[in-house]
């Protein structure tokens, strides 16, 4: 990427943009309008890693900046805060994402623990400011997605603006107490519905190592048993190396997760037979 793409127009502080808007106030208005429109279309899913964060930024700002989704290449200041140097941005972000991964992306913990960790990890990411513009919106979208998968909702409109600024300033100095208080007062537990349970089980099954997924959601132990039985049955009927085996197994697993999320008990043999009779015949 040409570093000049993240530069400003000659003679002012307006970021270069696809629309060639040179008035800073006008660009800010258009930037927010267009990013809101993109947000309404839905946000990219991901593994809550650096690629996921960049995908969200690209989605929100693709209409405005050539460098949407790219990490910044310029020094960044705000008020009296000098953010992480561009050459250290990627490594510092990787550390934050490593902490999130070690915490199972905040799944399976109570409200007190969730808000404590979410606030602290938000602060660490905020200290990086990985993009030239739009960091706050991207981080809020990222943490909202992560909270939803963990069974919580962060109500950003409940954050008092003056306290929010104070919390960010204090966090940059190593004091996360105000940030934790704000997260604690603006975060609520979501009602557990079959749809939410299915989303959580599917996410854990797809994204976590088996032992970790079962530790977080013990009901997945039966899902893995059904998966193994489905694989064995498919291999017998189609041949051990048949290309359709993964398709068959994934369909059986998806159906099993749906059953469990509805509160039904799985029986490996009965469920395999049931799924076949529902039109999930091998190779169909």
C-alpha positions in Angstrom: 0.0 0.0 0.0 1.2 3.5 -0.8 1.7 5.3 2.5 0.4 8.5 0.8 -3.1 6.9 0.8 -3.3 7.6 4.5 -2.0 11.2 4.2 -4.0 14.4 4.2 -4.7 16.8 1.4 -2.1 19.5 0.9 -2.8 22.6 3.1 -5.3 21.0 5.5 -5.9 18.0 7.8 -8.5 16.2 5.8 -7.7 12.6 5.1 -7.4 11.7 1.4 -10.6 9.8 0.4 -12.3 8.2 -2.5 -14.9 11.0 -2.7 -12.2 13.7 -2.9 -13.9 15.7 -0.1 -11.4 18.2 1.1 -13.5 19.8 3.9 -12.9 17.9 7.1 -16.4 18.5 8.6 -18.1 17.4 5.4 -15.9 14.3 5.3 -16.7 13.4 8.9 -20.5 13.7 8.1 -20.3 11.6 5.0 -17.9 9.0 6.6 -20.4 8.4 9.5 -23.4 8.3 7.1 -21.8 5.7 4.9 -20.4 3.6 7.7 -23.8 3.5 9.3 -25.4 2.3 6.0 -22.8 -0.5 5.8 -23.4 -1.5 9.4 -27.1 -1.9 8.7 -26.2 -4.5 6.0 -24.6 -6.6 8.7 -21.0 -7.1 9.8 -18.5 -9.8 8.8 -18.3 -12.8 11.1 -14.9 -14.1 12.1 -12.7 -15.6 14.8 -12.2 -12.5 16.8 -8.7 -12.1 15.6 -6.8 -9.4 13.6 -8.2 -10.5 10.3 -11.7 -10.2 11.8 -11.1 -6.7 13.0 -9.7 -5.7 9.7 -12.6 -7.2 7.8 -15.0 -5.1 9.9 -13.1 -1.9 9.2 -13.0 -2.7 5.5 -16.7 -3.4 5.5 -17.6 -0.1 7.2 -15.3 2.2 5.4 -14.9 0.6 1.9 -16.9 3.4 0.3 -14.7 6.2 1.8 -11.1 5.2 2.0 -8.8 3.2 -0.3 -7.0 1.9 2.8 -10.1 0.5 4.5 -9.1 -2.6 6.5 -5.4 -1.8 6.4 -3.5 -1.0 9.6 -2.2 2.5 9.8 1.2 3.6 8.5 1.3 7.0 10.2 1.9 8.2 13.7 -1.4 9.0 15.5 -2.0 11.5 18.3 -5.3 12.5 20.1 -5.3 15.3 22.7 -2.2 14.5 24.7 -2.0 10.8 23.9 0.5 9.4 21.5 -0.7 6.0 20.4 1.5 2.9 19.5 4.0 3.5 16.8 2.9 2.1 13.4 5.8 -0.4 13.4 4.6 -1.8 16.7 0.8 -1.8 15.9 0.6 -5.4 14.5 2.7 -7.0 17.3 0.7 -5.2 20.0 -2.6 -6.2 18.5 -1.4 -9.8 18.3 -0.8 -9.7 22.0 -4.4 -8.4 22.7 -5.9 -11.1 20.5 -3.8 -13.8 22.2 -5.2 -12.7 25.6 -8.8 -12.8 24.1 -8.1 -16.3 22.8 -6.8 -17.5 26.2 -10.0 -16.2 27.7 -12.2 -18.2 25.3 -13.3 -14.8 23.9 -15.1 -14.2 27.2 -17.5 -17.1 26.9 -18.8 -19.1 29.9 -18.1 -16.4 32.6 -20.4 -14.5 34.8 -21.4 -10.8 34.4 -18.8 -9.6 36.8 -15.9 -11.4 35.1 -17.2 -10.6 31.6 -17.4 -6.8 32.2 -14.0 -6.8 34.0 -12.2 -8.5 31.1 -14.1 -6.8 28.3 -13.3 -3.4 29.7 -9.6 -4.2 30.1 -9.2 -5.8 26.7 -11.1 -2.9 25.1 -8.7 -0.5 26.7 -5.7 -2.4 25.5 -7.0 -2.4 22.0 -7.9 1.3 22.3 -4.4 2.1 23.2 -3.2 0.7 19.8 -5.7 2.7 17.6 -4.8 0.3 14.7 -6.5 2.3 11.9 -6.0 5.8 10.6 -9.6 6.6 11.2 -12.8 4.8 12.6 -11.2 2.9 15.5 -14.0 3.5 17.9 -16.7 2.3 15.6 -14.8 -0.8 14.6 -13.9 -1.7 18.2 -17.5 -1.2 19.4 -18.7 -3.5 16.5 -16.1 -6.1 17.3 -16.8 -6.2 21.0 -20.6 -6.2 20.4 -20.2 -9.3 18.3 -18.0 -11.0 20.9 -20.4 -10.0 23.7 -23.4 -11.4 21.8 -21.7 -14.8 21.3 -20.9 -14.8 25.0 -24.5 -14.1 25.9 -24.2 -10.4 26.7 -25.2 -7.1 25.2 -23.1 -3.9 25.6 -25.4 -0.9 25.4 -23.0 1.7 24.1 -25.6 4.5 24.3 -25.6 4.2 28.1 -22.0 5.4 28.3 -21.7 9.0 29.6 -19.5 10.9 27.1 -17.5 12.8 29.7 -16.9 9.7 31.8 -16.0 7.8 28.6 -13.3 10.3 27.8 -12.1 10.1 31.3 -12.1 6.3 31.3 -10.0 6.2 28.1 -7.6 8.8 29.4 -7.1 6.9 32.7 -6.8 3.5 30.9 -4.0 4.9 28.8 -2.3 5.7 32.1 -2.7 2.2 33.4 -5.9 2.7 35.4 -8.8 0.6 34.1 -11.2 1.2 37.1 -13.4 3.8 35.5 -13.6 1.8 32.2 -14.6 -1.4 34.2 -17.4 0.6 36.0 -18.8 1.9 32.7 -18.8 -1.6 31.1 -20.4 -3.0 34.2 -23.3 -0.5 34.2 -23.9 -0.7 30.5 -23.8 -4.5 29.9 -26.7 -6.9 30.4 -27.1 -10.6 30.1 -29.1 -11.8 27.1 -32.1 -14.1 27.5 -31.0 -17.7 26.5 -33.2 -18.7 23.6 -33.0 -21.8 21.4 -31.6 -19.7 18.6 -28.9 -18.2 20.8 -28.0 -21.6 22.2 -27.7 -22.9 18.7 -25.4 -20.0 17.7 -23.2 -20.5 20.8 -22.9 -24.3 20.2 -22.2 -23.9 16.5 -19.5 -21.2 17.2 -17.8 -23.3 19.9 -17.9 -26.4 17.6 -16.4 -24.6 14.7 -13.9 -22.3 16.4 -12.6 -24.1 19.5 -10.5 -27.2 20.0 -12.6 -30.2 21.0 -11.6 -30.4 24.7 -12.0 -26.7 25.1 -15.4 -26.7 23.4 -16.7 -29.5 25.6 -15.4 -27.9 28.7 -17.4 -24.7 27.8 -20.5 -26.5 26.6 -20.7 -30.1 28.0 -23.6 -31.0 25.7 -21.2 -30.9 22.7 -19.7 -34.2 24.0 -22.8 -35.9 22.5 -22.4 -33.9 19.3 -18.9 -35.2 18.8 -20.2 -38.8 19.4 -22.9 -38.3 16.7 -20.2 -36.8 14.4 -18.0 -39.9 14.8 -20.9 -42.2 14.2 -22.0 -40.3 11.1 -18.5 -40.4 9.7 -18.3 -44.1 10.3 -21.6 -44.8 8.6 -20.9 -42.5 5.7 -17.5 -44.2 5.1 -19.2 -47.6 5.1 -21.8 -46.6 2.6 -19.8 -44.3 0.3 -16.3 -45.5 0.7 -13.6 -44.3 3.1 -12.3 -41.5 0.8 -15.6 -40.3 -0.8 -15.7 -36.6 -1.3 -19.2 -36.3 0.0 -18.4 -37.6 3.5 -17.6 -34.2 5.0 -20.9 -32.8 3.6 -22.9 -35.7 5.1 -21.2 -35.3 8.5 -21.6 -31.6 8.6 -25.3 -31.9 7.8 -25.8 -34.4 10.6 -23.8 -32.2 13.1 -25.9 -29.2 12.2 -29.1 -31.1 12.7 -27.8 -32.5 16.0 -26.9 -29.0 17.3 -30.4 -27.8 16.4 -31.9 -30.7 18.4 -29.7 -30.0 21.4 -30.5 -26.3 21.3 -34.2 -27.2 21.5 -33.6 -29.1 24.7 -33.8 -32.5 23.2 -31.6 -35.4 24.3 -29.4 -37.0 21.6 -29.2 -40.8 21.1 -26.4 -41.6 18.7 -28.0 -44.5 16.9 -31.6 -43.1 16.9 -30.5 -39.7 15.8 -28.4 -41.0 12.9 -31.4 -43.0 11.7 -33.8 -40.1 12.2 -31.6 -37.7 10.2 -31.5 -40.3 7.3 -35.2 -40.7 7.3 -35.6 -36.8 7.2 -33.9 -36.8 3.8 -30.3 -36.8 5.0 -29.5 -40.0 3.1 -25.8 -40.7 2.4 -24.7 -38.9 -0.8 -28.1 -37.2 -1.4 
